[in-house]
Structure formats: structure tokens, C-alpha cells
Amino acid sequence: MNEYILYDLADGVATITLNRPQVMNALDAGMIVRLRELCEQAEHDDNARVIMLRGAGPAFLAGGDVAAFHANLPRMPAMVAELAGELHRAILALRRAFKPVVASVHGAVAGAGMSLMAAADMVIAADDTRFSMAYSRIGTSPDGGSTFFLPQLLGYQRAMELMLLSETVEADTLRSMGLINRVVPAAELESKTRDLIARLADGPTRAYGETKALANQAFGRVLAEQLDAEAQAFARCAATRDFAEGVTAFVEKRSPHFRGE
């Protein structure tokens, strides 16, 4: 079961790969628990400067395992109560992580796949990817933070259109709506993802962490509180070696060499 989700750390990048390609990586109970474990591992891995989410095979993540739902209909209310908690802990770990999270998506992205993607800090997608919220098609409401992230990212009415109608949407459409950062040719997804990840891993990752924390906290603060938090975060960054390197490189008119310190 653990092989259905893989964890790899190399060159400062923690890669979490959904690895159940025969069902387009649809999440069953064991996968959800393992996803939570690995997201928390990546969050606390001091050697990981960037977290990447990806899917093996023909899809990123086609949602929950509906066949398993059907096989367990009498138990579903209790199962959802337990497994939603595991999924939500995974989402919280990704948002808390003091490092950028990038989702590299392709093929089908549906249901929980949309939720997991929306929890990332940046999304790069193959141009032939197809997206759908899908929840309403099986008579349920979304989970995984979709009802939190999508109204913020897209606006209320656009988010409601995606969630209520569960229509299939193309990558360019979601990019224009603001849910995807970059759309690239499918054949170039791996190389373009590698370039983006390398750029982030080579950057001032402690400053990235401060930036992420500020952005995540902004919606619950009034402006004065956010301004104070910005000043405190800037002061913490100013005490780092990366800041000294960045300022020195600027004065010396050269490219900085950040170490995440």
C-alpha cells in the first residue's frame, strides 16, 4: 500500500508522487493516510526546500475511489468522518510548510485532485489537462479545502459555477481564471516543472517561507495587523545569510547564490 504514494528527496526537493496509475491515482483509505504522513514528513524535512506534488501514469489525481465508496455505502458516513480528517491534515501540512509547494498536473484532475492542487502555492499544468470538481456528480459537497480556496482564488460566483456544475474545464480556462500559474505543452511538462522547481530550490527559501506565511494569514487580519506582521517578517529575513548575500550581490552587480540560511 505504501508504494501507492512515493516520497523522494533530492537536491532540496521533496517529491510526493501519487502512484496508483491503474485507477488514475484515485484515493482510497490507505492512500489518504499515507498522503497525510508524507505531507507532514515534507513539512518538517529540514533538507527539503521545495515540495512537489505529481501523479504517475495518465493523470495527476482523479479524485476519491468511487468504487470503494460504492462497496462501503452503509459505512460511508463514518468513513468520511475519519478519512476527511486525514486528508485535511495533509492539506494543512502543505499550507503550513515553510517552503513553496508546487503541483505539476496532467491528464485528469478531479474531485480531491482539485482540492490538493488548490492547496499548492504554484501550479504548472500540461495544456491537455482536463479539470472538474466532480463532487456534485456523485451527490456530495467538496472537501479538501476547495470551498475555502476557490472562492478566494476565483471569486464567489466562478467558484460556485465550478462546484455546482462540475463541468469539465480546460487548462487555459483555469489559468485565465487564476487557479493555474503556467500552462505548458504536455511533452514539456517534466522539463518545465524541473526548471521551475530548481529555480525555487535555489532561491531564498526562508524568505519564501515568510512570504507564504504572510499570504496565508492575510485573510484573517486587518491591514494594521498585516503591516506589523510584514515588518516582523522582513526583520527576520534581514538577519539571514541569504539577505546579506542578496544585498551584496545587488551592489556587486552579480547573481546571488542563496542557500536557504
N, C-alpha and C positions, 0 to 999 in steps of 0.2 A: 504493500500500500504506500509506503513512504516514497517509492520510486515514481508515484504519480505526480509528485511535485519535487523538483530538484533545487538544490542550493549550491552555488559556486561562487567563490571569491577569488578574483584575480585582478591585479593592477588597480586596487582600490575600488573595484566594482563588485557589489553583491548582486548576483543574478538569481532571481527566483523564476523558474521555468515550470509552467503548468504542463504536465507530461502524460496526458491521457488522450492521445490524438484520435483513438478509435471512436470516441464519442465527442470530438471537438472540445475536449478538456472540460466537459460538464462536471460540475462539482457534486460529489456525493459526501456523505458524512465524514468519512475518513480524510478526504481531501481538504475539507473545510478546517478540520482540526489541525492538519499538517500545515495548511496555509497560515493559520494563526501563529503556529510555532515558528515558522520561518520568517514571517514578517517581524515578529518580536526579536528573533535572532539577528536579523539585519539591522533593526533599530539600534540594538545595543552592541553591534560589532564595531569595535573601535578601528578596525582595519578597513572598514567599508566607508568610502567617501561618497558613493552614489549607490542607489538601489535601482535595479532594472527589473521590470516585470515583463514577461514574454510568454508566449504559448508555443508548444511544439506541434508540428503537424499542420493541418489545414486551417486552423483557427486560433485566435487568442483565447477566447472563453465564451462558449455558447450558453452560459447560464447554469442553473441548477440541473441536476439529473432528474428530469421529469419522469422517466421510467421508474426511478426509485421512489419518487413521490407517489406514483400510482400503486406501487407494490406495498406501500405503507400508509394508505389512506386513513385507516382508523387511528393510527398513531401520529399523524402529521401535526396536529396542534402541539403536542408535547415535544415532538422532534424539532419543530420550528423554534419553539421557545428556547431549546438548548443550543441548536446549531446557529441560530441567528446571533446568539451571544458570542459564539466563537468567530463567526465572520466579522462581526462588528469590532471585536478586539483586534483582528487583523487590520481593519480599516483604520482604527485609532492608532495602531503602531506605525502605520505608514505616515499618518499626518503628524504624529509626534516626532518622528525620526528627524534628528538634527542634521539632515543631509537631503539632497534632492532625490526625488523618486520619479523615474521616467518609465512610462508604459509604452512599449513598442508593440503595436497591434496590427493584425492582418486577418483576412478571412472573415469569420463571423465574430461579432462582439454583441452579445445579447444578455439581457437579464442582469445577473450578478457580474457579468463581464463589463457591462456599462458602469456599474457601481464601482468596481475595482479600478477601472480606467479613470473615472472621475475623481477618485481619491489621489491619483498621481499628481505631481507638480507640473509635469510636462507630458504631452502625448505626441508621439510620432506614428503616423499610420500609413500603410500601403494604400495606394489610390483605389484599389479594387475592394477594399474592406466594406462590409455591409453591417449596419448597426441597427439594433432595435431594443427598446426597453423590454418588450415581450411579457412583462408581468400580467398585464390586463388580459392577455390571450389565454391565460390559464386561471383567470378569475381571482387574482390576488393583487395586493398593493406591493410597491417596491420595498426592498431592504438594502442594506449595504451603504446607506448614506445618500442614496440617489435623491430623496426628497429634500435633503439638506443642500447638497452640492449643486444640483441642476438649476433650481431657482436662482441661486447666487450667480452661477456662471452664465446662464442663458436668459434670465428674466422669467417671471412667473408664467406668462402665457405660453411662451415657447416650451418651457419645461413641462407644463401641463399637456401640451399637444403631444410631446414625445411619450409621456407616461400614460395618458388616457387612450391614445390611438394605437400605440405600439407598432407604428408603421416602420417599414424598412427605410433607412436613410443612408445616403452615400457619404463618403469621407469628406468630399469637398463641401457638402452642405453643412456638416458639423463643424468644419473649420470656419466657414463663414459665420456660423452661429456663435463660435467662441469656445467650443469644447475640445478642439484639437489644435495643437500648435503648428504641426508640419504634416503635409501630405506629400509622399514621395512615390515614384514608380515602384511597383511591387518587387521588381527584380533588384532594386537598390535599397530596400528597407534595411537589410542587415548592415550594409556598409554605412548608410546614412545614420543609423542608430549608433553604430560603433563610433562614428565621428562625433556625434553629439555627446555620447557618454564620456568619451575621452576628454572632450573639452571641459565638461563639468568636473570630472575627476581631477583634472589638472588645475582647477580653479581654486579660489579662496573659500574652501568648503565650510570653514567656520563662519565666515561672513554669509555664505548661502544659508546656513542653518539659522542665523539670526534673522535674516530676511524672511525665511519661511515662517518662523515663529511669529514675527510681527504681522505677516499677512494673514495667518490663521487666527490671530487674536483680534484683528481689526474690527470684525463684525460685531463683537460683543463690547466694544469700547466707544466712549465718546471721544471727540477729537483731542481734547486736552490730555486724556489718558494715553492715547496713542502717541501723541507728541512726546510725552515723558518716556514712554517705552522705547521710542526711536532713539532718543538721546542716550538712554542707558545702554542700548544695544550697540550704538556707534562707539561709545566709550569702551565697551568690552572688546570690540573689534580693533580699536586703536591700540590696545595692549598686546596684540598678537604679532608674531613674526611676519605673517602674511601682509599685514598692513604696512609694516616697515619696509618690506620688500616691494610692495606695490607703489608706495610713495617714492622710494629710492629709484625704482625702475622708471617711473614717470619723469623724474628730474634728470635722470641719465639718458632719457630718450631710448629705452630698450624695452623688450618684452619682459614682463615679470615672470618669476619662477615660484609659484605658490606651492606650499607643502601641507596645507591644512593645519598649520600650527599657529 
